[in-house]
């Protein structure tokens, strides 16, 4: 999902809808991914 986000020009909210998760969860995962 984070890979998809990085390669597409869609908002976190649009990604959340596409993957059926909360946008806040996508935000947390994105931040965790960027820390690594």
C-alpha angles and dihedrals in degrees: 000000000000089000089054090049092052093049099044131058096234129125124249088252092055091048090049091053092046092052095035096240134117116276089230089059091052089050092052093047091048091052092047090049093050092052092059 
